[in-house]
Amino acid sequence: MEASLCIERLDEAGIDRGVIMTIVDAPEVNPEAVELIAEACRQYPDRLWAFASIHPW
């Protein structure tokens, strides 16, 4: 999902800030996932916060 779409959805719901994360907890499954989240947070630093979940293995 594009960051701008996340912002649109937040605006529609009247939410000021949101936490975003990937649904992948193993970076080797989708190495770009973490960068996608980081870029979204760079684009909207006042609106989006990143959350990371890393599988221990």
C-alpha positions as CSV (number, residue, x, y, z in Angstrom):
1,M,0.0,0.0,0.0
2,E,1.3,3.4,-0.8
3,A,2.0,5.8,2.0
4,S,-0.4,8.4,0.5
5,L,-3.2,5.9,0.7
6,C,-2.5,5.3,4.3
7,I,-2.7,9.0,5.0
8,E,-6.0,9.2,3.1
9,R,-7.4,6.4,5.2
10,L,-6.2,8.1,8.4
11,D,-7.8,11.4,7.3
12,E,-11.1,9.6,6.5
13,A,-11.2,8.1,9.9
14,G,-10.2,11.3,11.7
15,I,-6.9,9.8,13.0
16,D,-3.9,12.1,13.4
17,R,-1.2,9.4,13.5
18,G,-0.8,5.8,12.6
19,V,1.6,2.9,13.2
20,I,2.6,0.9,10.2
21,M,4.4,-2.4,9.9
22,T,5.0,-5.2,7.5
23,I,3.2,-8.5,7.7
24,V,6.6,-10.2,7.2
25,D,8.7,-10.8,10.2
26,A,11.6,-12.5,8.4
27,P,13.5,-10.0,6.2
28,E,14.7,-12.7,3.8
29,V,11.1,-13.3,2.7
30,N,10.7,-9.7,1.5
31,P,13.9,-7.6,1.9
32,E,12.2,-4.5,0.5
33,A,9.4,-4.5,3.1
34,V,11.4,-2.8,5.8
35,E,12.6,-0.1,3.4
36,L,9.0,0.5,2.2
37,I,8.0,1.2,5.8
38,A,11.0,3.4,6.4
39,E,10.3,5.4,3.2
40,A,6.7,5.9,4.2
41,C,7.7,7.2,7.6
42,R,10.3,9.6,5.9
43,Q,7.5,10.9,3.7
44,Y,5.1,11.5,6.5
45,P,7.1,11.9,9.8
46,D,4.3,13.7,11.6
47,R,1.7,11.1,10.7
48,L,3.3,7.6,10.4
49,W,5.3,5.7,13.0
50,A,7.1,2.4,12.2
51,F,6.7,-0.8,14.1
52,A,9.0,-3.8,13.5
53,S,8.6,-7.4,14.4
54,I,11.6,-9.6,13.9
55,H,11.3,-13.4,14.3
56,P,14.0,-14.6,16.7
57,W,15.4,-17.3,14.4
